[in-house]
Amino acid sequence: MLQQIRQWLNCTAIQNPSLARRLCQLILAHCPFECNVQVFRRTFYIRSPA
């Protein structure tokens, strides 16, 4: 599922500034190994495999 989202983002030209800000808030760049992502009131804990 994450691979499909990555492909969509790579192929999509984001021209709406508010959408760009929202995507930047969703995609956390501070820690590539683990993070909490909140989507539609649900929180997903993501960590890389060791």
PQR file of N, CA, C, O and H, with PARSE charges and radii, in Angstrom:
ATOM      1  N   MET A   1       0.822  -1.190   0.000 -0.4000 1.5000
ATOM      2  CA  MET A   1       0.000   0.000   0.000 -0.0000 2.0000
ATOM      3  C   MET A   1       0.870   1.259   0.000  0.5500 1.7000
ATOM      4  O   MET A   1       0.594   2.198  -0.746 -0.5500 1.4000
ATOM      5  N   LEU A   2       1.897   1.286   0.814 -0.4000 1.5000
ATOM      6  CA  LEU A   2       2.762   2.459   0.863 -0.0000 2.0000
ATOM      7  C   LEU A   2       3.506   2.674  -0.451  0.5500 1.7000
ATOM      8  O   LEU A   2       3.766   3.810  -0.847 -0.5500 1.4000
ATOM      9  H   LEU A   2       2.121   0.523   1.420  0.4000 1.0000
ATOM     10  N   GLN A   3       3.845   1.581  -1.121 -0.4000 1.5000
ATOM     11  CA  GLN A   3       4.517   1.696  -2.419 -0.0000 2.0000
ATOM     12  C   GLN A   3       3.597   2.373  -3.441  0.5500 1.7000
ATOM     13  O   GLN A   3       4.062   3.185  -4.242 -0.5500 1.4000
ATOM     14  H   GLN A   3       3.634   0.658  -0.800  0.4000 1.0000
ATOM     15  N   GLN A   4       2.322   2.054  -3.425 -0.4000 1.5000
ATOM     16  CA  GLN A   4       1.374   2.672  -4.348 -0.0000 2.0000
ATOM     17  C   GLN A   4       1.224   4.158  -4.075  0.5500 1.7000
ATOM     18  O   GLN A   4       1.125   4.955  -5.008 -0.5500 1.4000
ATOM     19  H   GLN A   4       1.944   1.395  -2.775  0.4000 1.0000
ATOM     20  N   ILE A   5       1.206   4.538  -2.802 -0.4000 1.5000
ATOM     21  CA  ILE A   5       1.117   5.957  -2.443 -0.0000 2.0000
ATOM     22  C   ILE A   5       2.370   6.680  -2.896  0.5500 1.7000
ATOM     23  O   ILE A   5       2.287   7.794  -3.413 -0.5500 1.4000
ATOM     24  H   ILE A   5       1.286   3.891  -2.044  0.4000 1.0000
ATOM     25  N   ARG A   6       3.527   6.066  -2.712 -0.4000 1.5000
ATOM     26  CA  ARG A   6       4.786   6.667  -3.147 -0.0000 2.0000
ATOM     27  C   ARG A   6       4.787   6.887  -4.660  0.5500 1.7000
ATOM     28  O   ARG A   6       5.198   7.946  -5.134 -0.5500 1.4000
ATOM     29  H   ARG A   6       3.594   5.161  -2.293  0.4000 1.0000
ATOM     30  N   GLN A   7       4.331   5.896  -5.411 -0.4000 1.5000
ATOM     31  CA  GLN A   7       4.270   6.036  -6.868 -0.0000 2.0000
ATOM     32  C   GLN A   7       3.321   7.154  -7.271  0.5500 1.7000
ATOM     33  O   GLN A   7       3.620   7.926  -8.182 -0.5500 1.4000
ATOM     34  H   GLN A   7       3.996   5.036  -5.026  0.4000 1.0000
ATOM     35  N   TRP A   8       2.177   7.247  -6.597 -0.4000 1.5000
ATOM     36  CA  TRP A   8       1.216   8.305  -6.911 -0.0000 2.0000
ATOM     37  C   TRP A   8       1.818   9.677  -6.650  0.5500 1.7000
ATOM     38  O   TRP A   8       1.668  10.588  -7.465 -0.5500 1.4000
ATOM     39  H   TRP A   8       1.933   6.620  -5.857  0.4000 1.0000
ATOM     40  N   LEU A   9       2.504   9.830  -5.508 -0.4000 1.5000
ATOM     41  CA  LEU A   9       3.113  11.118  -5.176 -0.0000 2.0000
ATOM     42  C   LEU A   9       4.232  11.480  -6.150  0.5500 1.7000
ATOM     43  O   LEU A   9       4.392  12.650  -6.498 -0.5500 1.4000
ATOM     44  H   LEU A   9       2.626   9.090  -4.846  0.4000 1.0000
ATOM     45  N   ASN A  10       5.001  10.496  -6.591 -0.4000 1.5000
ATOM     46  CA  ASN A  10       6.084  10.765  -7.525 -0.0000 2.0000
ATOM     47  C   ASN A  10       5.569  11.179  -8.895  0.5500 1.7000
ATOM     48  O   ASN A  10       6.247  11.916  -9.611 -0.5500 1.4000
ATOM     49  H   ASN A  10       4.871   9.546  -6.309  0.4000 1.0000
ATOM     50  N   CYS A  11       4.385  10.718  -9.272 -0.4000 1.5000
ATOM     51  CA  CYS A  11       3.848  11.015 -10.603 -0.0000 2.0000
ATOM     52  C   CYS A  11       2.890  12.191 -10.622  0.5500 1.7000
ATOM     53  O   CYS A  11       2.455  12.604 -11.697 -0.5500 1.4000
ATOM     54  H   CYS A  11       3.834  10.120  -8.691  0.4000 1.0000
ATOM     55  N   THR A  12       2.549  12.739  -9.473 -0.4000 1.5000
ATOM     56  CA  THR A  12       1.554  13.796  -9.390 -0.0000 2.0000
ATOM     57  C   THR A  12       2.224  15.151  -9.203  0.5500 1.7000
ATOM     58  O   THR A  12       3.094  15.312  -8.346 -0.5500 1.4000
ATOM     59  H   THR A  12       2.903  12.404  -8.599  0.4000 1.0000
ATOM     60  N   ALA A  13       1.815  16.114 -10.006 -0.4000 1.5000
ATOM     61  CA  ALA A  13       2.293  17.489  -9.848 -0.0000 2.0000
ATOM     62  C   ALA A  13       1.335  18.199  -8.895  0.5500 1.7000
ATOM     63  O   ALA A  13       0.170  18.421  -9.225 -0.5500 1.4000
ATOM     64  H   ALA A  13       1.109  15.983 -10.702  0.4000 1.0000
ATOM     65  N   ILE A  14       1.828  18.549  -7.730 -0.4000 1.5000
ATOM     66  CA  ILE A  14       1.006  19.216  -6.718 -0.0000 2.0000
ATOM     67  C   ILE A  14       1.043  20.716  -7.000  0.5500 1.7000
ATOM     68  O   ILE A  14       2.096  21.344  -6.892 -0.5500 1.4000
ATOM     69  H   ILE A  14       2.774  18.369  -7.462  0.4000 1.0000
ATOM     70  N   GLN A  15      -0.103  21.291  -7.361 -0.4000 1.5000
ATOM     71  CA  GLN A  15      -0.171  22.708  -7.699 -0.0000 2.0000
ATOM     72  C   GLN A  15      -0.961  23.511  -6.677  0.5500 1.7000
ATOM     73  O   GLN A  15      -0.965  24.741  -6.727 -0.5500 1.4000
ATOM     74  H   GLN A  15      -0.959  20.781  -7.449  0.4000 1.0000
ATOM     75  N   ASN A  16      -1.615  22.845  -5.768 -0.4000 1.5000
ATOM     76  CA  ASN A  16      -2.409  23.498  -4.742 -0.0000 2.0000
ATOM     77  C   ASN A  16      -1.555  23.669  -3.484  0.5500 1.7000
ATOM     78  O   ASN A  16      -1.136  22.670  -2.899 -0.5500 1.4000
ATOM     79  H   ASN A  16      -1.611  21.846  -5.727  0.4000 1.0000
ATOM     80  N   PRO A  17      -1.282  24.910  -3.048 -0.5600 1.5000
ATOM     81  CA  PRO A  17      -0.415  25.117  -1.884  0.2800 2.0000
ATOM     82  C   PRO A  17      -0.951  24.494  -0.587  0.5500 1.7000
ATOM     83  O   PRO A  17      -0.170  23.995   0.223 -0.5500 1.4000
ATOM     84  N   SER A  18      -2.242  24.517  -0.387 -0.4000 1.5000
ATOM     85  CA  SER A  18      -2.779  23.936   0.846 -0.0000 2.0000
ATOM     86  C   SER A  18      -2.626  22.407   0.841  0.5500 1.7000
ATOM     87  O   SER A  18      -2.365  21.811   1.885 -0.5500 1.4000
ATOM     88  H   SER A  18      -2.877  24.922  -1.045  0.4000 1.0000
ATOM     89  N   LEU A  19      -2.784  21.781  -0.311 -0.4000 1.5000
ATOM     90  CA  LEU A  19      -2.564  20.336  -0.418 -0.0000 2.0000
ATOM     91  C   LEU A  19      -1.089  20.013  -0.193  0.5500 1.7000
ATOM     92  O   LEU A  19      -0.768  19.017   0.455 -0.5500 1.4000
ATOM     93  H   LEU A  19      -2.996  22.265  -1.160  0.4000 1.0000
ATOM     94  N   ALA A  20      -0.201  20.833  -0.712 -0.4000 1.5000
ATOM     95  CA  ALA A  20       1.231  20.617  -0.514 -0.0000 2.0000
ATOM     96  C   ALA A  20       1.585  20.705   0.970  0.5500 1.7000
ATOM     97  O   ALA A  20       2.356  19.885   1.469 -0.5500 1.4000
ATOM     98  H   ALA A  20      -0.462  21.642  -1.238  0.4000 1.0000
ATOM     99  N   ARG A  21       1.037  21.683   1.675 -0.4000 1.5000
ATOM    100  CA  ARG A  21       1.288  21.805   3.113 -0.0000 2.0000
ATOM    101  C   ARG A  21       0.763  20.586   3.868  0.5500 1.7000
ATOM    102  O   ARG A  21       1.428  20.063   4.762 -0.5500 1.4000
ATOM    103  H   ARG A  21       0.411  22.349   1.269  0.4000 1.0000
ATOM    104  N   ARG A  22      -0.427  20.145   3.500 -0.4000 1.5000
ATOM    105  CA  ARG A  22      -1.035  18.982   4.163 -0.0000 2.0000
ATOM    106  C   ARG A  22      -0.179  17.727   3.955  0.5500 1.7000
ATOM    107  O   ARG A  22       0.026  16.950   4.887 -0.5500 1.4000
ATOM    108  H   ARG A  22      -0.967  20.570   2.773  0.4000 1.0000
ATOM    109  N   LEU A  23       0.317  17.537   2.730 -0.4000 1.5000
ATOM    110  CA  LEU A  23       1.164  16.378   2.458 -0.0000 2.0000
ATOM    111  C   LEU A  23       2.473  16.448   3.236  0.5500 1.7000
ATOM    112  O   LEU A  23       2.968  15.428   3.714 -0.5500 1.4000
ATOM    113  H   LEU A  23       0.150  18.169   1.973  0.4000 1.0000
ATOM    114  N   CYS A  24       3.033  17.646   3.365 -0.4000 1.5000
ATOM    115  CA  CYS A  24       4.267  17.803   4.133 -0.0000 2.0000
ATOM    116  C   CYS A  24       4.038  17.491   5.605  0.5500 1.7000
ATOM    117  O   CYS A  24       4.939  16.982   6.272 -0.5500 1.4000
ATOM    118  H   CYS A  24       2.630  18.475   2.977  0.4000 1.0000
ATOM    119  N   GLN A  25       2.868  17.781   6.113 -0.4000 1.5000
ATOM    120  CA  GLN A  25       2.563  17.444   7.506 -0.0000 2.0000
ATOM    121  C   GLN A  25       2.394  15.941   7.684  0.5500 1.7000
ATOM    122  O   GLN A  25       2.769  15.391   8.719 -0.5500 1.4000
ATOM    123  H   GLN A  25       2.136  18.195   5.571  0.4000 1.0000
ATOM    124  N   LEU A  26       1.838  15.281   6.688 -0.4000 1.5000
ATOM    125  CA  LEU A  26       1.638  13.837   6.777 -0.0000 2.0000
ATOM    126  C   LEU A  26       2.938  13.054   6.634  0.5500 1.7000
ATOM    127  O   LEU A  26       3.135  12.033   7.293 -0.5500 1.4000
ATOM    128  H   LEU A  26       1.533  15.728   5.847  0.4000 1.0000
ATOM    129  N   ILE A  27       3.820  13.541   5.769 -0.4000 1.5000
ATOM    130  CA  ILE A  27       5.070  12.837   5.498 -0.0000 2.0000
ATOM    131  C   ILE A  27       6.129  13.401   6.435  0.5500 1.7000
ATOM    132  O   ILE A  27       6.634  14.503   6.222 -0.5500 1.4000
ATOM    133  H   ILE A  27       3.660  14.371   5.234  0.4000 1.0000
ATOM    134  N   LEU A  28       6.452  12.661   7.447 -0.4000 1.5000
ATOM    135  CA  LEU A  28       7.402  13.126   8.444 -0.0000 2.0000
ATOM    136  C   LEU A  28       8.826  12.844   7.972  0.5500 1.7000
ATOM    137  O   LEU A  28       9.158  11.708   7.632 -0.5500 1.4000
ATOM    138  H   LEU A  28       6.042  11.766   7.620  0.4000 1.0000
ATOM    139  N   ALA A  29       9.653  13.863   7.951 -0.4000 1.5000
ATOM    140  CA  ALA A  29      11.025  13.707   7.469 -0.0000 2.0000
ATOM    141  C   ALA A  29      12.046  13.704   8.591  0.5500 1.7000
ATOM    142  O   ALA A  29      13.234  13.516   8.328 -0.5500 1.4000
ATOM    143  H   ALA A  29       9.384  14.786   8.227  0.4000 1.0000
ATOM    144  N   HIS A  30      11.632  13.905   9.823 -0.4000 1.5000
ATOM    145  CA  HIS A  30      12.606  14.034  10.899 -0.0000 2.0000
ATOM    146  C   HIS A  30      13.194  12.691  11.340  0.5500 1.7000
ATOM    147  O   HIS A  30      14.319  12.662  11.839 -0.5500 1.4000
ATOM    148  H   HIS A  30      10.667  14.059  10.037  0.4000 1.0000
ATOM    149  N   CYS A  31      12.496  11.617  11.180 -0.4000 1.5000
ATOM    150  CA  CYS A  31      13.000  10.315  11.608 -0.0000 2.0000
ATOM    151  C   CYS A  31      12.609   9.258  10.570  0.5500 1.7000
ATOM    152  O   CYS A  31      11.437   8.893  10.478 -0.5500 1.4000
ATOM    153  H   CYS A  31      11.581  11.640  10.775  0.4000 1.0000
ATOM    154  N   PRO A  32      13.563   8.770   9.800 -0.5600 1.5000
ATOM    155  CA  PRO A  32      13.215   7.804   8.756  0.2800 2.0000
ATOM    156  C   PRO A  32      12.966   6.396   9.271  0.5500 1.7000
ATOM    157  O   PRO A  32      12.542   5.529   8.508 -0.5500 1.4000
ATOM    158  N   PHE A  33      13.222   6.150  10.562 -0.4000 1.5000
ATOM    159  CA  PHE A  33      13.128   4.790  11.066 -0.0000 2.0000
ATOM    160  C   PHE A  33      11.827   4.476  11.778  0.5500 1.7000
ATOM    161  O   PHE A  33      11.361   3.337  11.737 -0.5500 1.4000
ATOM    162  H   PHE A  33      13.566   6.854  11.183  0.4000 1.0000
ATOM    163  N   GLU A  34      11.231   5.466  12.431 -0.4000 1.5000
ATOM    164  CA  GLU A  34       9.943   5.218  13.077 -0.0000 2.0000
ATOM    165  C   GLU A  34       9.192   6.532  13.250  0.5500 1.7000
ATOM    166  O   GLU A  34       9.787   7.587  13.466 -0.5500 1.4000
ATOM    167  H   GLU A  34      11.609   6.391  12.464  0.4000 1.0000
ATOM    168  N   CYS A  35       7.879   6.439  13.150 -0.4000 1.5000
ATOM    169  CA  CYS A  35       7.054   7.629  13.319 -0.0000 2.0000
ATOM    170  C   CYS A  35       5.606   7.210  13.526  0.5500 1.7000
ATOM    171  O   CYS A  35       5.228   6.069  13.260 -0.5500 1.4000
ATOM    172  H   CYS A  35       7.395   5.581  12.975  0.4000 1.0000
ATOM    173  N   ASN A  36       4.813   8.141  14.000 -0.4000 1.5000
ATOM    174  CA  ASN A  36       3.374   7.978  14.107 -0.0000 2.0000
ATOM    175  C   ASN A  36       2.741   8.841  13.029  0.5500 1.7000
ATOM    176  O   ASN A  36       3.049  10.028  12.922 -0.5500 1.4000
ATOM    177  H   ASN A  36       5.119   9.068  14.216  0.4000 1.0000
ATOM    178  N   VAL A  37       1.870   8.262  12.240 -0.4000 1.5000
ATOM    179  CA  VAL A  37       1.185   8.982  11.184 -0.0000 2.0000
ATOM    180  C   VAL A  37      -0.301   8.949  11.493  0.5500 1.7000
ATOM    181  O   VAL A  37      -0.874   7.881  11.709 -0.5500 1.4000
ATOM    182  H   VAL A  37       1.619   7.297  12.327  0.4000 1.0000
ATOM    183  N   GLN A  38      -0.921  10.113  11.513 -0.4000 1.5000
ATOM    184  CA  GLN A  38      -2.340  10.189  11.808 -0.0000 2.0000
ATOM    185  C   GLN A  38      -3.098  10.499  10.521  0.5500 1.7000
ATOM    186  O   GLN A  38      -2.834  11.504   9.860 -0.5500 1.4000
ATOM    187  H   GLN A  38      -0.455  10.981  11.337  0.4000 1.0000
ATOM    188  N   VAL A  39      -4.042   9.625  10.174 -0.4000 1.5000
ATOM    189  CA  VAL A  39      -4.857   9.772   8.973 -0.0000 2.0000
ATOM    190  C   VAL A  39      -6.304   9.536   9.364  0.5500 1.7000
ATOM    191  O   VAL A  39      -6.659   8.456   9.836 -0.5500 1.4000
ATOM    192  H   VAL A  39      -4.256   8.809  10.712  0.4000 1.0000
ATOM    193  N   PHE A  40      -7.131  10.537   9.169 -0.4000 1.5000
ATOM    194  CA  PHE A  40      -8.559  10.424   9.458 -0.0000 2.0000
ATOM    195  C   PHE A  40      -8.830   9.880  10.862  0.5500 1.7000
ATOM    196  O   PHE A  40      -9.549   8.895  11.029 -0.5500 1.4000
ATOM    197  H   PHE A  40      -6.843  11.415   8.786  0.4000 1.0000
ATOM    198  N   ARG A  41      -8.242  10.536  11.870 -0.4000 1.5000
ATOM    199  CA  ARG A  41      -8.426  10.211  13.289 -0.0000 2.0000
ATOM    200  C   ARG A  41      -7.853   8.858  13.705  0.5500 1.7000
ATOM    201  O   ARG A  41      -8.071   8.425  14.836 -0.5500 1.4000
ATOM    202  H   ARG A  41      -7.657  11.336  11.734  0.4000 1.0000
ATOM    203  N   ARG A  42      -7.134   8.193  12.825 -0.4000 1.5000
ATOM    204  CA  ARG A  42      -6.475   6.937  13.172 -0.0000 2.0000
ATOM    205  C   ARG A  42      -4.984   7.169  13.164  0.5500 1.7000
ATOM    206  O   ARG A  42      -4.463   7.857  12.286 -0.5500 1.4000
ATOM    207  H   ARG A  42      -6.957   8.545  11.906  0.4000 1.0000
ATOM    208  N   THR A  43      -4.294   6.602  14.131 -0.4000 1.5000
ATOM    209  CA  THR A  43      -2.852   6.767  14.225 -0.0000 2.0000
ATOM    210  C   THR A  43      -2.177   5.441  13.898  0.5500 1.7000
ATOM    211  O   THR A  43      -2.515   4.394  14.450 -0.5500 1.4000
ATOM    212  H   THR A  43      -4.717   6.043  14.844  0.4000 1.0000
ATOM    213  N   PHE A  44      -1.212   5.517  12.983 -0.4000 1.5000
ATOM    214  CA  PHE A  44      -0.450   4.335  12.574 -0.0000 2.0000
ATOM    215  C   PHE A  44       0.987   4.507  13.033  0.5500 1.7000
ATOM    216  O   PHE A  44       1.598   5.545  12.782 -0.5500 1.4000
ATOM    217  H   PHE A  44      -0.937   6.367  12.534  0.4000 1.0000
ATOM    218  N   TYR A  45       1.526   3.509  13.695 -0.4000 1.5000
ATOM    219  CA  TYR A  45       2.916   3.523  14.120 -0.0000 2.0000
ATOM    220  C   TYR A  45       3.723   2.792  13.065  0.5500 1.7000
ATOM    221  O   TYR A  45       3.466   1.624  12.771 -0.5500 1.4000
ATOM    222  H   TYR A  45       1.030   2.665  13.899  0.4000 1.0000
ATOM    223  N   ILE A  46       4.690   3.476  12.504 -0.4000 1.5000
ATOM    224  CA  ILE A  46       5.485   2.892  11.418 -0.0000 2.0000
ATOM    225  C   ILE A  46       6.934   2.834  11.886  0.5500 1.7000
ATOM    226  O   ILE A  46       7.477   3.827  12.370 -0.5500 1.4000
ATOM    227  H   ILE A  46       4.899   4.424  12.742  0.4000 1.0000
ATOM    228  N   ARG A  47       7.550   1.677  11.741 -0.4000 1.5000
ATOM    229  CA  ARG A  47       8.970   1.548  12.025 -0.0000 2.0000
ATOM    230  C   ARG A  47       9.602   0.649  10.986  0.5500 1.7000
ATOM    231  O   ARG A  47       8.953  -0.232  10.424 -0.5500 1.4000
ATOM    232  H   ARG A  47       7.109   0.870  11.348  0.4000 1.0000
ATOM    233  N   SER A  48      10.854   0.882  10.745 -0.4000 1.5000
ATOM    234  CA  SER A  48      11.544   0.079   9.753 -0.0000 2.0000
ATOM    235  C   SER A  48      11.940  -1.260  10.379  0.5500 1.7000
ATOM    236  O   SER A  48      12.184  -1.342  11.583 -0.5500 1.4000
ATOM    237  H   SER A  48      11.382   1.599  11.202  0.4000 1.0000
ATOM    238  N   PRO A  49      12.000  -2.289   9.565 -0.5600 1.5000
ATOM    239  CA  PRO A  49      12.399  -3.588  10.098  0.2800 2.0000
ATOM    240  C   PRO A  49      13.865  -3.572  10.503  0.5500 1.7000
ATOM    241  O   PRO A  49      14.693  -2.933   9.854 -0.5500 1.4000
ATOM    242  N   ALA A  50      14.171  -4.268  11.562 -0.4000 1.5000
ATOM    243  CA  ALA A  50      15.559  -4.307  12.066 -0.0000 2.0000
ATOM    244  C   ALA A  50      16.359  -5.368  11.373  0.5500 1.7000
ATOM    245  O   ALA A  50      17.541  -5.542  11.670 -0.5500 1.4000
ATOM    246  H   ALA A  50      13.499  -4.787  12.089  0.4000 1.0000
TER
END
